Amino acid sequence: PCERRGGAAAWLRLREHLAAFDADWVQGSVTHSVFRNNGGDGLDTSGARIYVTDTLFTGMADKAISAGEDSRLVAMNNVIRDSVIGVASKDKSIVRVFSSVLYNNESALALYRKKQIFGGGKAEVVSSVFWNNGESVSMDGESTFVGRGNAIDAGVDVSGLEITDSRQVVLDEYFQF
C-alpha cells in the first residue's frame, strides 16, 4: 500500500522486486516505509529532489539508496542494513544523511562518477552509526565525503576521510539487532 500526499509517498512497503522505487526527475518524500529483499536497488533516483525519513531498507541486492544524475537527497532517521551498498551518491549528486544506522552492509557509502558527463558524488553524514559494515566509505578521486558526530566501529580504518567530532566505539555493547 502506498498513500500519496502532494508528492509524498507514505507507508510504502516494497519487497522482492528488481528496482523497488524509481524516482527520476521528481520532487517528493518517502516516509515511514519498508524496502525489503529487493533484487536490485531500493530507492533509485536520477535528477530528483527527495527526502527519505523513518524508513527501513534491508536486504537490497545492490544499493539501498542510490542518488544519481545530479540528485539531491536528504535521509533522516533511517535504518539501512544487510545490503551490498547502503547509500550511493554518484554523478554530481549530493546526499545528506542524518541520525541513521548503516549496519552490516558490504559498503555503507559509495561515492563515485559513473557517467562521463557528470562529476563525482558528494555525501555528508551527521550523527549516524556505522556498524559492522565491510567498508565504511568507498570513493573515487572525484568524490567528497564529510562526516560529523558519528559512531563508527572500533578498528575500522577511517584514515584519509574528513571526519570530525566522531568516535570509534565498540558498538556491540550498545546495539543488538
C-alpha positions as CSV (number, residue, x, y, z in Angstrom):
1,P,0.0,0.0,0.0
2,C,1.1,3.5,-0.8
3,E,-0.5,6.7,0.3
4,R,0.3,9.8,-1.7
5,R,0.1,13.3,-0.2
6,G,1.2,16.0,-2.6
7,G,4.4,14.5,-3.8
8,A,5.0,12.3,-0.7
9,A,4.9,8.5,-0.5
10,A,3.9,7.4,2.9
11,W,3.7,3.9,4.4
12,L,5.3,2.3,1.3
13,R,6.1,-1.4,1.7
14,L,8.0,-2.9,-1.2
15,R,9.7,-6.3,-1.3
16,E,11.1,-8.8,-3.7
17,H,11.3,-6.5,-6.8
18,L,14.2,-5.7,-9.0
19,A,14.1,-2.0,-8.5
20,A,11.7,-1.1,-5.8
21,F,11.1,2.6,-6.4
22,D,12.5,4.6,-9.3
23,A,12.3,8.4,-8.7
24,D,13.5,10.1,-11.9
25,W,13.3,13.8,-12.2
26,V,10.8,14.3,-9.4
27,Q,10.5,16.1,-6.1
28,G,9.0,14.5,-3.0
29,S,9.5,12.4,0.0
30,V,9.4,8.8,1.2
31,T,8.4,8.4,4.8
32,H,7.5,5.5,7.2
33,S,8.3,2.9,4.6
34,V,9.9,-0.5,4.3
35,F,12.1,-1.8,1.4
36,R,12.9,-5.5,1.9
37,N,14.8,-8.1,0.0
38,N,14.8,-6.4,-3.4
39,G,16.9,-7.9,-6.3
40,G,18.4,-4.5,-7.2
41,D,18.2,-1.0,-5.7
42,G,15.7,0.0,-3.1
43,L,15.2,3.7,-3.9
44,D,16.8,4.8,-7.2
45,T,16.9,8.5,-8.1
46,S,18.0,10.5,-11.1
47,G,17.9,14.2,-11.2
48,A,15.5,14.1,-8.2
49,R,15.0,16.2,-5.0
50,I,14.0,13.6,-2.3
51,Y,13.6,13.4,1.4
52,V,13.7,9.9,3.0
53,T,12.7,9.7,6.6
54,D,11.8,7.0,9.1
55,T,12.3,4.2,6.6
56,L,13.9,0.7,6.8
57,F,16.0,-0.7,4.0
58,T,17.1,-4.3,4.4
59,G,18.4,-7.0,2.1
60,M,19.0,-5.0,-1.1
61,A,20.9,-7.0,-3.7
62,D,22.6,-3.7,-4.9
63,K,22.1,-0.2,-3.4
64,A,19.6,0.6,-0.6
65,I,19.6,4.2,-1.7
66,S,21.0,5.3,-5.0
67,A,21.3,9.0,-5.9
68,G,22.4,9.7,-9.4
69,E,22.5,12.3,-12.2
70,D,22.6,15.5,-10.1
71,S,20.1,14.3,-7.4
72,R,19.7,16.0,-4.1
73,L,18.7,13.6,-1.3
74,V,18.3,14.1,2.4
75,A,17.9,10.9,4.5
76,M,17.0,11.2,8.2
77,N,16.2,8.6,10.9
78,N,16.6,5.6,8.6
79,V,17.9,2.0,9.2
80,I,19.9,0.7,6.2
81,R,21.1,-2.8,6.7
82,D,22.2,-6.1,5.1
83,S,22.7,-4.7,1.6
84,V,25.5,-4.6,-0.9
85,I,25.8,-0.8,-0.7
86,G,23.9,1.3,1.9
87,V,23.9,4.7,0.2
88,A,25.4,5.6,-3.2
89,S,26.0,9.2,-4.3
90,K,27.1,9.3,-7.9
91,D,27.3,11.6,-10.9
92,K,27.3,15.0,-9.2
93,S,24.6,14.0,-6.7
94,I,24.6,15.3,-3.1
95,V,23.4,13.1,-0.3
96,R,23.0,14.2,3.3
97,V,22.4,11.5,5.9
98,F,21.3,12.4,9.5
99,S,20.6,10.3,12.6
100,S,20.6,7.0,10.7
101,V,22.1,3.5,11.2
102,L,24.2,1.8,8.5
103,Y,24.6,-1.8,9.6
104,N,26.0,-4.9,8.1
105,N,26.4,-3.6,4.5
106,E,29.2,-4.7,2.2
107,S,29.9,-0.9,1.9
108,A,28.0,1.7,4.0
109,L,28.6,4.5,1.5
110,A,29.9,4.5,-2.1
111,L,30.7,7.8,-3.8
112,Y,31.8,7.9,-7.5
113,R,31.3,9.1,-11.0
114,K,29.6,6.6,-13.3
115,K,28.8,8.7,-16.4
116,Q,31.4,10.9,-18.1
117,I,29.1,14.0,-18.4
118,F,28.9,14.3,-14.6
119,G,31.4,14.6,-11.8
120,G,31.8,12.6,-8.6
121,G,29.3,12.2,-5.8
122,K,29.2,14.0,-2.5
123,A,28.0,12.9,0.9
124,E,27.7,14.4,4.3
125,V,26.8,12.1,7.2
126,V,26.0,13.5,10.6
127,S,25.1,11.9,14.0
128,S,24.8,8.4,12.5
129,V,26.0,4.9,13.4
130,F,28.3,2.8,11.1
131,W,28.3,-0.7,12.5
132,N,29.7,-4.0,11.1
133,N,30.0,-2.8,7.5
134,G,32.6,-4.4,5.3
135,E,33.7,-0.9,4.3
136,S,32.5,2.4,5.8
137,V,33.2,4.6,2.8
138,S,34.4,3.8,-0.7
139,M,35.0,6.7,-3.1
140,D,36.9,7.7,-6.2
141,G,39.2,10.7,-6.6
142,E,36.4,13.0,-7.9
143,S,34.0,12.5,-4.9
144,T,33.9,14.0,-1.4
145,F,32.8,12.8,2.0
146,V,32.3,14.7,5.2
147,G,31.3,13.1,8.5
148,R,30.5,14.7,11.8
149,G,29.4,13.3,15.1
150,N,29.1,9.7,14.0
151,A,29.7,6.5,15.9
152,I,32.0,4.2,13.9
153,D,33.1,0.6,14.7
154,A,36.3,0.4,16.6
155,G,39.1,-0.9,14.3
156,V,37.6,0.5,11.1
157,D,40.2,2.3,9.0
158,V,39.0,5.9,8.6
159,S,42.3,7.4,7.5
160,G,42.1,9.8,4.6
161,L,38.4,10.7,5.3
162,E,37.2,14.1,6.6
163,I,35.6,13.0,9.8
164,T,35.2,15.4,12.8
165,D,33.7,15.0,16.2
166,S,33.2,11.3,15.6
167,R,34.0,8.5,17.9
168,Q,35.2,5.0,17.2
169,V,33.5,2.7,19.7
170,V,32.8,-0.9,20.3
171,L,29.1,-0.9,19.3
172,D,28.2,-4.5,20.2
173,E,27.9,-3.3,23.8
174,Y,25.1,-0.9,22.9
175,F,23.2,-2.3,20.0
176,Q,21.7,-5.8,19.3
177,F,19.8,-6.2,16.0
